[in-house]
Amino acid sequence: MEILRIENLYFAYEKNNDILKDVNFSLDKGEYVSLIGANGSGKSTVAKLILGLLEARQGDIFIGGKKLNLENLPAIRAEVGIVFQNPDNQFIGSTVQDDIAFGLENQKVETEKMPAIIQHFANEVKMNEFLNFEPSRLSGGQKQRVAIAGVLAMGPELIIFDEATSMLDYQGKTEILKIIKDLHRKQNKTILSITHDMEEIATSDRVLVLDQAKVVFSGTPRELLQQRELLEKAKMKMPFVADFAFKYNESGGRIAIPLTLEELTEEIWQSVSSK
């Protein structure tokens, strides 16, 4: 089942200077797709267009089969949740509990039903012990977990992560990536992740690359790692395991390009054992 479809999308902040040109792609229910590209390639613009925060110059966006327009905008926004880059800019409530409740209030959920819903989704992101904490007492990773709980509480079909780990330390990033993986694998959530993190990209089902205002690649993470020049053009750092494999092959070895350190170790072991 198709959750998101973008057709012939054009957008410009300035006249005659399109940020996006004839962009086309779709996401199926339960799919986890990474959207990557150099700074200024239009990745975050795509997210804002999907949410109806910007208006396309040309083209159509369909979410859950509904065309994005003024008439359908309220219904569509109920089906899409987003976690932004800076957790400090997205905390709305004075406490964790208030923040998760904010979206429920907008959806006019009955007051007596809210505590159970808040508790459930706080528990999903392991923040149930922090419900009465103020934002200033939380780490960046904890704030992002609260933001994710608030999104999940509204029950969207599609969750967009817009560089959601880029401002976090290693621990915070690891925590958020685990939640994203669990949302995908255990809850079958449809995820569009705008990211520069190759560790995250490696766990997604499919990768889209934006360059020169267009989608220039759509394929699996393993297929993307074969496109070394494309990664360089997109300003993406080749992950260590893939870079090592390329250099190993250039020196006379013959191994497949791996996604993980475990795969690299196995590939090298097989290569050495066969000699």
N, C-alpha and C positions, 0 to 999 in steps of 0.2 A: 504493500500500500504506500502510495506517494504522499509524503507529508509536506514537502516544499518543492516548488518548481519555479524557476526563474527563466523568463523567455525574452531574448532580444533586449536586454536591459542597457540603457544609456543614462549616464548622469554626469552633470558638470556643475561645479561651484561657480565657474566663470564661463561666460559665453564663448563658444568655439574652443573650449579646452576641456574635452571630455575626460573625466577620471575613469569612467567605465564605458566600454564600447562593445555592444552586442554580446553581453555576458549571458551565457546559458548554462544552467546546471540544475540538478534535482537531488533530493534526499529521500530515501525510502524510510518507512517506519523502522525504528530500532537501529538505524545506521549511524555510525560514528565517523564523521568527515572532518579532516583538518583543512583549513584554508590558509595558505601561506603566500608570501610575496615580500618584496623589499618594502621599506618604508615609503609611503605615498602611493602604493600600488592600488589602493582602494578597498582594502580588506574590511576595515571598520566602517567604511561607507556602505558596503554591502549589508552589514548588520543593521545599520540605521535605516536603510531602505526597507529591509524586511519588517522592521518594527513600525514602519510608517512615520518615522521621525524626519525623514527626508522624502521628497517626491521625485520620482524618476522623470527624466526628460522624455524618455520613450521606453516602451516595453512593459511587461506584466509580471506580477508576482502572485503566486497562488499558494495558500497555506491551508492544508486540510481540504483541498478542493475549492476553497473560496477565494475569489479574486480580491486582492488588496485594493480597496477603495474606501471612500469616506463612509459609505453605508455599512461595509463589513468590518471597518477598523476596530470597533470595540470587541467584536467576537474574535477577530484574529489575534488581538493583543492578549486575549485570555488563553490563547493556545501557544504563545511564545514567551519564554522567560529569558532574561539575559543577566550574566554576571560580568561586570565591567573590570577594567584593569586595576583601578585604584580603590581598595576597600574603604578608605576614608571618605570617598565621595559618594558612596552608595548606602552608608548607614543612615537610616531615617529615624528610627526610634531612639529613645533615651536609654533603653536597655535592650538586651538580646530578645527578650520576650516581646517587647513593643515592636521591634523591627520585624519579626516574623509575623506578628499580628497585622501589620500595616496592609499587606496585600489582601488578607482575609477580610479586613474591614471594607476595602474597596470593592470586594466581591459580594459584600453584604451577607457574609456568613453570620449565622445566629450567634450571639455573644456566648451563650452557654455551651456551644459546640467548640469554641475556639481553644480553650485550654488543652483539650485532648489532642487536637490537630497540631498545636504548637509543640506539645511534648513529643509527639510522634516524630515530627520532622527535625526537631532539635536532636533527638536521639539518633536519627539517621546519619547526622553529620558529627555525632559525638560532642554535642554542645549542650546537652540537657542539664549539666551541672552549672552552667553559666547563664541561665535564663534571667537572673536578676542583676547581672553584671552590666556596668556602663561600658560604652565603646572604648573609652580611654584605657580601660584595664585589660583589653584584649590585644593579642599579637595580630600581625597582618594576616597570617594564615587562619586564625580564629575568626577574624572579621569576614574573610571570604567564605568560611564555612557557614556563618550566619546568613550571608547573602544567598548562598545555595539553598539553605533551609527555607528562606523566605520565598524563593522561586519555586521550590518543590511543593510547598504548601498550597500554591495556586494551581497545581496540577496541569502544567503546560504539556503539549505534545512535543514541542521542540525547545531545547535549551541551547542558547548561544553563549559560549565562553569567549569573551573578547580580551585576549592577552591576560587572562585571569591569574596567571602565575608569574608574570614578568616582573612584578615589584616585590616578590616574596623571597625570603631566604631559602636555603636548601630544604630545611625541615618543612617550612610552610608550603613550598612547591610540592614536595613529596606527598604531604597530606592531601592537597587538593587534587593531584593527579590520581591518587588512590580513589578518592570519591568519584571522580569522573569515570574511571574504569569500572567501578562498582555500579554506577548509574547505567552504564552501557551493558555490562555483562549480566548483572543480576536483576535490573529493573527494566531492561530493554528500552531505555530512553533514547530518543533521537537527539543526536548532539552535533552541533556545528561549532568547531573550535578554531578560533583565529589565534594563531600561535607562531612563535619562532623556536619553540622548544623541540628539538629532534627526538628527545626521549618520549615526549607525548605523541608526536607524529607517528613514531614507530608502533604505537599501540592502536592507532585508528584503523578503520576498515579501508578508507580511501583518502587520498590527498588531492586537493585542487591547488594549482599554482596560478596566481595572478601576475601577469607581466605585460607592460605596455597596454594597460587598461582592459586586457582580455584574459580569459582562462586559457592558458597555453598547455596545461597538463592535467589529466585526470587519470589516476591509477592507484595501485596499492603502494604502501610505503616501500616495499621491496623493489617495485618497479621504479620508484622515484630515485632510489639510491643508485640505480644504474645510470642516471642522468646527471653526471657530475657537473657538466657545464651549466645545466639548467639551475642546479642548486646554487652555484656560484653567482649566476646572474640574479637570482632571487635573494642574494645576500644571506644565504643560509649556510651555516657552518656544517661541513660534513662531520657526522658523528665519528668518534674515535674508532669504533670497530669497523666501520665501512672504509674510513681513510686508511687504516692499517691494512685492510684486505686489498685495496687498490695498490698500495705500495708493495705489498707482498707479491701480488701478481706481476707488477712491473719488474720485479727482481727475478722473475722466472717461476714463481709459484702458480698454482691453479686452484683457486678456491672460490666458492660462491660468495657474493657480497652478503654479509650477515646483518641482522637487526640487533642482536644482543651479544654480550660478552660470552655467554654460554655457547651460542652458535659459532662465534669466531673460534673459540677453543676447540670445539668439535671439528670444525672445518680444517684447522691447522693439524690436529691430531690425525685425521683421516689422510690429509695430504702427505704428512711425514711417514705414516704407516705404510702407504702404498708404494713408497720408494724402495 
